[in-house]
């Protein structure tokens, strides 16, 4: 049984493109970066912590006495939990989700006219352990006017997005090119995820 440890509707929709059957069980862990933490280390750490937290919650076999454990069913797949975390970096600084409208505008001003990186860490946790990897995509932004930033922030779209924008939303008009995986910018690098799933025969 594959479980997605995320409340993100975007990740759920993306995973459904490559996996026919899975369940969703969001993880609830602190997501603040550690002091001086490298962005790749940060997202891979969170992806693993999310997946491990959900795996512990759903894997009750360790809390049941051996003589009371049910016999394994051949039609039930072993538990596998997929965790993911995405961040935006500029000059190696982590730009997470905006705290409010003013913070969203601040982040968009930083991205305006520049190329930033979107990094997603993914982790697949099974009874055998954890497989962890990361994907990075370079994203070019056009120069934004204050009026454009204000109008975009007013839509509410930036508020729950790392980097304060959605490439699949209204911000698409400001992104003339990317280098790397498009789905990574949305929050789940599908080719990388499929490689992890294949390595665990899921």
KARA-V644593 format. One record per residue. N is the residue number from 1. RES is the residue in one small letter. SS is DSSP state (2 for helix, 1 for strand, 0 for the rest). NEAR is the number of other C-alpha atoms within 10 Angstrom. Layout:
# KARA-V644593
N;RES;SS;NEAR  N;RES;SS;NEAR
This chain:
# KARA-V644593
1;x;0;12  2;x;1;20  3;x;1;22  4;x;1;24  5;x;0;29  6;x;0;22  7;x;0;13  8;x;0;14  9;x;2;10  10;x;2;15  11;x;2;20  12;x;2;18  13;x;2;11  14;x;2;16  15;x;2;19  16;x;0;12  17;x;0;9  18;x;0;12  19;x;0;12  20;x;0;7  21;x;0;10  22;x;0;15  23;x;1;12  24;x;1;16  25;x;0;18  26;x;0;17  27;x;0;20  28;x;0;13  29;x;0;10  30;x;0;9  31;x;0;15  32;x;0;9  33;x;0;16  34;x;0;9  35;x;0;6  36;x;0;9  37;x;0;13  38;x;0;14  39;x;2;23  40;x;2;21  41;x;2;15  42;x;2;22  43;x;2;26  44;x;2;24  45;x;2;19  46;x;2;23  47;x;2;29  48;x;2;25  49;x;2;22  50;x;2;29  51;x;2;29  52;x;2;24  53;x;2;18  54;x;2;23  55;x;2;24  56;x;2;13  57;x;2;11  58;x;2;14  59;x;0;14  60;x;2;10  61;x;2;12  62;x;2;9  63;x;2;8  64;x;0;10  65;x;0;8  66;x;2;9  67;x;2;6  68;x;2;8  69;x;0;12  70;x;0;9  71;x;0;6  72;x;0;9  73;x;0;8  74;x;0;7  75;x;0;6  76;x;0;8  77;x;0;11  78;x;0;14  79;x;0;14  80;x;1;27  81;x;1;28  82;x;1;29  83;x;1;29  84;x;1;30  85;x;1;23  86;x;1;30  87;x;1;24  88;x;1;26  89;x;1;23  90;x;1;16  91;x;0;8  92;x;0;13  93;x;1;13  94;x;1;22  95;x;1;18  96;x;0;20  97;x;1;20  98;x;0;21  99;x;0;11  100;x;0;15  101;x;2;16  102;x;2;11  103;x;2;16  104;x;2;27  105;x;2;21  106;x;2;14  107;x;2;22  108;x;2;24  109;x;2;16  110;x;2;13  111;x;2;22  112;x;0;17  113;x;0;15  114;x;0;13  115;x;1;17  116;x;1;21  117;x;1;24  118;x;1;27  119;x;1;27  120;x;1;28  121;x;1;29  122;x;1;29  123;x;1;28  124;x;1;29  125;x;1;27  126;x;1;19  127;x;0;11  128;x;0;8  129;x;1;10  130;x;1;15  131;x;1;16  132;x;1;19  133;x;1;19  134;x;1;21  135;x;1;24  136;x;1;21  137;x;1;20  138;x;1;18  139;x;1;21  140;x;1;19  141;x;0;20  142;x;0;15  143;x;0;15  144;x;0;14  145;x;0;11  146;x;2;12  147;x;2;9  148;x;2;13  149;x;2;18  150;x;2;15  151;x;2;12  152;x;2;19  153;x;2;21  154;x;2;13  155;x;0;10  156;x;0;14  157;x;2;16  158;x;2;26  159;x;2;20  160;x;2;17  161;x;0;19  162;x;1;24  163;x;0;26  164;x;0;28  165;x;0;25  166;x;0;18  167;x;0;16  168;x;0;13  169;x;0;11  170;x;2;13  171;x;2;16  172;x;2;13  173;x;2;11  174;x;2;15  175;x;0;15  176;x;0;10  177;x;1;13  178;x;1;16  179;x;1;11  180;x;0;16  181;x;0;18  182;x;2;18  183;x;2;18  184;x;2;22  185;x;2;27  186;x;2;21  187;x;0;25  188;x;0;27  189;x;0;26  190;x;2;19  191;x;2;14  192;x;2;17  193;x;2;22  194;x;2;16  195;x;2;12  196;x;2;19  197;x;2;17  198;x;2;10  199;x;2;11  200;x;0;14  201;x;0;8  202;x;0;14
